[in-house]
Amino acid sequence: SETLSSLLTSSEQFSAIIFTSQRSVEAVAEAAGDLDRVAKNFKCFVVGPATQKAAEKLGFDTSGFDSGNAKAQATHIISWYSTLTRPRPLIFPCADIRKDSLPDSLKTANVPLIEIICYETKPHSKLKENIESFYDTG
């Protein structure tokens, strides 16, 4: 995503990046021109151990992976954000389909969030065929 690429090159304008899926980590890896610089310049919040592992593999120093879910992670982020002396917006690369709990919680707490849709959630191309095959008793 061109928009994601441009945001990643101006890390000084943002306080952190939030990953809620491995796919969002992969999208940032593809969009980042200088991944080492991006990983070093962004505070990074993640939801879940798989997302943490993917982000750390790229060099991000992650926080909050053990929060358990996006709503709990939002509470962690809000608490951290309230301590900043120079708070700036957060970047949230996400899918076209995502849960509202994290962005809604941050919005309610007046934490500015820039959502970037960086991938689409689609059913597997052979889903129908696989289901029919599974139930085919004939």
C-alpha positions as CSV (number, residue, x, y, z in Angstrom):
1,S,0.0,0.0,0.0
2,E,1.4,3.4,-1.0
3,T,-0.2,5.2,1.9
4,L,1.2,2.7,4.4
5,S,4.7,3.2,2.8
6,S,4.5,6.9,3.2
7,L,3.4,6.7,6.8
8,L,6.2,4.3,7.6
9,T,8.8,6.8,6.3
10,S,7.6,9.5,8.6
11,S,7.8,7.6,11.9
12,E,8.6,10.8,13.9
13,Q,5.0,11.9,13.3
14,F,3.6,8.9,15.2
15,S,3.8,7.5,18.7
16,A,3.4,3.8,17.9
17,I,2.2,1.1,15.5
18,I,-0.4,-1.6,16.5
19,F,-0.5,-5.1,15.0
20,T,-3.4,-7.4,15.6
21,S,-2.5,-10.0,13.0
22,Q,0.5,-11.6,11.3
23,R,-0.9,-10.5,8.0
24,S,-0.6,-6.8,9.1
25,V,3.0,-7.4,10.1
26,E,3.6,-9.0,6.6
27,A,2.0,-6.0,5.0
28,V,4.3,-3.6,6.8
29,A,7.3,-5.7,5.9
30,E,6.3,-5.4,2.2
31,A,5.6,-1.6,2.4
32,A,8.6,-0.5,4.4
33,G,11.5,0.8,2.4
34,D,13.9,0.5,5.3
35,L,12.5,-2.2,7.6
36,D,15.4,-1.9,10.1
37,R,14.7,1.8,10.5
38,V,11.0,1.4,10.8
39,A,11.3,-1.4,13.4
40,K,13.7,0.7,15.5
41,N,11.7,3.9,15.3
42,F,8.2,2.7,16.2
43,K,6.9,1.7,19.6
44,C,5.1,-1.5,18.7
45,F,2.0,-3.0,20.3
46,V,0.8,-6.5,19.3
47,V,-2.1,-8.7,20.2
48,G,-1.3,-12.4,20.7
49,P,1.9,-14.5,20.7
50,A,1.8,-15.3,16.9
51,T,1.7,-11.6,16.0
52,Q,4.4,-10.9,18.6
53,K,6.7,-13.6,17.0
54,A,6.1,-12.2,13.5
55,A,6.8,-8.6,14.6
56,E,9.9,-9.5,16.6
57,K,11.2,-11.6,13.7
58,L,11.3,-8.3,11.7
59,G,13.1,-6.5,14.5
60,F,10.2,-4.8,16.3
61,D,10.4,-4.5,20.1
62,T,6.9,-5.5,21.0
63,S,4.7,-4.7,24.0
64,G,1.4,-6.1,25.3
65,F,1.4,-9.5,23.5
66,D,0.1,-11.1,26.7
67,S,-2.8,-8.8,27.0
68,G,-5.0,-11.6,25.6
69,N,-7.3,-9.7,23.3
70,A,-7.6,-6.4,21.5
71,K,-9.8,-4.8,24.1
72,A,-7.3,-5.6,26.9
73,Q,-4.5,-4.3,24.6
74,A,-6.4,-1.1,24.1
75,T,-6.5,-0.5,27.9
76,H,-2.7,-1.1,28.0
77,I,-2.2,1.3,25.1
78,I,-4.4,4.0,26.6
79,S,-2.5,3.8,29.9
80,W,0.8,4.1,28.1
81,Y,-0.4,6.9,25.8
82,S,-1.5,9.0,28.8
83,T,2.1,9.1,30.0
84,L,3.5,10.6,26.8
85,T,4.9,14.1,26.9
86,R,4.5,14.6,23.1
87,P,1.6,12.3,22.1
88,R,1.1,11.7,18.4
89,P,-1.3,9.5,16.5
90,L,-0.9,5.7,16.3
91,I,-0.8,3.7,13.1
92,F,-3.1,0.6,12.9
93,P,-2.5,-1.4,9.7
94,C,-5.5,-3.8,9.4
95,A,-7.7,-5.9,7.2
96,D,-10.8,-4.7,5.3
97,I,-12.7,-6.8,7.9
98,R,-11.7,-6.3,11.5
99,K,-13.2,-6.1,15.0
100,D,-14.1,-2.7,16.3
101,S,-13.1,-3.2,20.0
102,L,-9.6,-1.8,19.8
103,P,-10.2,1.3,17.6
104,D,-13.5,2.0,19.4
105,S,-11.8,1.9,22.8
106,L,-9.0,4.2,21.6
107,K,-11.4,6.6,20.0
108,T,-13.4,6.8,23.2
109,A,-10.2,7.6,25.2
110,N,-9.3,10.3,22.6
111,V,-6.3,8.4,21.3
112,P,-5.8,9.4,17.7
113,L,-5.6,6.4,15.4
114,I,-4.8,6.2,11.7
115,E,-6.3,3.0,10.3
116,I,-4.7,1.7,7.1
117,I,-6.4,-1.1,5.3
118,C,-3.4,-3.1,4.1
119,Y,-5.0,-6.4,3.1
120,E,-8.3,-8.1,2.3
121,T,-9.8,-11.0,4.1
122,K,-11.1,-13.5,1.6
123,P,-12.3,-17.1,1.8
124,H,-10.0,-19.8,0.5
125,S,-10.4,-20.2,-3.2
126,K,-11.3,-23.9,-2.8
127,L,-13.5,-23.5,0.3
128,K,-16.7,-24.6,-1.4
129,E,-15.0,-27.5,-3.1
130,N,-13.3,-28.6,0.1
131,I,-16.6,-28.5,2.1
132,E,-18.4,-30.4,-0.6
133,S,-15.7,-33.0,-0.7
134,F,-15.7,-33.4,3.1
135,Y,-19.5,-34.0,3.2
136,D,-19.5,-36.2,0.0
137,T,-20.5,-39.6,1.2
138,G,-21.2,-41.1,-2.2
